[in-house]
Amino acid sequence: SDRDAMNNIITLGGVDHTVSPIPLGRLKIVLPALNRAARVFESGIITESALSDVAIVIANAIGLSQEEVEGMAVDMPEIIQALDVIAQVSGLKPREPELGEPSPVASSIGTNSTAG
């Protein structure tokens, strides 16, 4: 749908890029990089290796080389938004429902209930 297509756009350095699903062969590189980058951003301590992970994730999602992504003048809000969109397109994070859409039922994974 058009809405889904709009949700696949990220802006980096003022330029829009379409996020494509990442092929399985590259996911084995991208997923660990995305997980490492997410943990670093949550901690607030941004390291050189975390920024390399960000470049790997973004490059694979928009079809550019890591060097091309590293050459872009981007700000932190753009990076954070880009990682969020990439996680959604890759299926790592549920898409945000739009107003009027039913919300997905929360799963029971991670609850504190104990078996029998």
Contacts in CASP RR format, 6 or more apart in sequence:
PFRMAT RR
TARGET T0000
AUTHOR 0000-0000-0000
METHOD contacts of the structure
MODEL  1
SDRDAMNNIITLGGVDHTVSPIPLGRLKIVLPALNRAARVFESGIITESA
LSDVAIVIANAIGLSQEEVEGMAVDMPEIIQALDVIAQVSGLKPREPELG
EPSPVASSIGTNSTAG
3 98 0 8 1.000
5 18 0 8 1.000
7 85 0 8 1.000
7 88 0 8 1.000
7 89 0 8 1.000
7 95 0 8 1.000
8 18 0 8 1.000
8 19 0 8 1.000
8 20 0 8 1.000
8 85 0 8 1.000
8 89 0 8 1.000
9 16 0 8 1.000
9 17 0 8 1.000
9 18 0 8 1.000
9 19 0 8 1.000
9 85 0 8 1.000
10 16 0 8 1.000
10 17 0 8 1.000
10 19 0 8 1.000
10 58 0 8 1.000
10 61 0 8 1.000
10 62 0 8 1.000
10 78 0 8 1.000
10 81 0 8 1.000
10 82 0 8 1.000
10 85 0 8 1.000
10 86 0 8 1.000
11 17 0 8 1.000
11 78 0 8 1.000
11 81 0 8 1.000
11 82 0 8 1.000
12 58 0 8 1.000
12 62 0 8 1.000
12 69 0 8 1.000
12 72 0 8 1.000
12 74 0 8 1.000
12 78 0 8 1.000
12 82 0 8 1.000
13 72 0 8 1.000
13 73 0 8 1.000
13 74 0 8 1.000
13 75 0 8 1.000
13 78 0 8 1.000
14 78 0 8 1.000
15 72 0 8 1.000
17 62 0 8 1.000
17 64 0 8 1.000
18 62 0 8 1.000
19 61 0 8 1.000
19 62 0 8 1.000
19 82 0 8 1.000
19 85 0 8 1.000
19 86 0 8 1.000
19 89 0 8 1.000
20 61 0 8 1.000
20 62 0 8 1.000
20 63 0 8 1.000
20 89 0 8 1.000
21 89 0 8 1.000
21 90 0 8 1.000
22 30 0 8 1.000
22 60 0 8 1.000
22 61 0 8 1.000
22 90 0 8 1.000
26 60 0 8 1.000
27 90 0 8 1.000
29 56 0 8 1.000
29 60 0 8 1.000
30 56 0 8 1.000
30 57 0 8 1.000
30 60 0 8 1.000
30 61 0 8 1.000
30 90 0 8 1.000
31 90 0 8 1.000
31 92 0 8 1.000
33 53 0 8 1.000
33 54 0 8 1.000
33 56 0 8 1.000
33 57 0 8 1.000
34 53 0 8 1.000
34 57 0 8 1.000
34 83 0 8 1.000
34 86 0 8 1.000
34 87 0 8 1.000
34 90 0 8 1.000
34 92 0 8 1.000
36 49 0 8 1.000
36 50 0 8 1.000
36 53 0 8 1.000
37 50 0 8 1.000
37 53 0 8 1.000
37 54 0 8 1.000
37 57 0 8 1.000
37 83 0 8 1.000
38 83 0 8 1.000
38 87 0 8 1.000
40 46 0 8 1.000
40 47 0 8 1.000
40 50 0 8 1.000
40 53 0 8 1.000
41 50 0 8 1.000
41 80 0 8 1.000
41 83 0 8 1.000
52 66 0 8 1.000
54 79 0 8 1.000
54 83 0 8 1.000
55 66 0 8 1.000
55 69 0 8 1.000
55 70 0 8 1.000
56 66 0 8 1.000
57 83 0 8 1.000
57 86 0 8 1.000
58 64 0 8 1.000
58 69 0 8 1.000
58 79 0 8 1.000
58 82 0 8 1.000
58 83 0 8 1.000
58 86 0 8 1.000
59 65 0 8 1.000
59 66 0 8 1.000
59 68 0 8 1.000
59 69 0 8 1.000
61 82 0 8 1.000
61 86 0 8 1.000
61 89 0 8 1.000
61 90 0 8 1.000
62 69 0 8 1.000
84 93 0 8 1.000
87 93 0 8 1.000
88 94 0 8 1.000
88 95 0 8 1.000
88 96 0 8 1.000
94 104 0 8 1.000
97 103 0 8 1.000
97 104 0 8 1.000
END
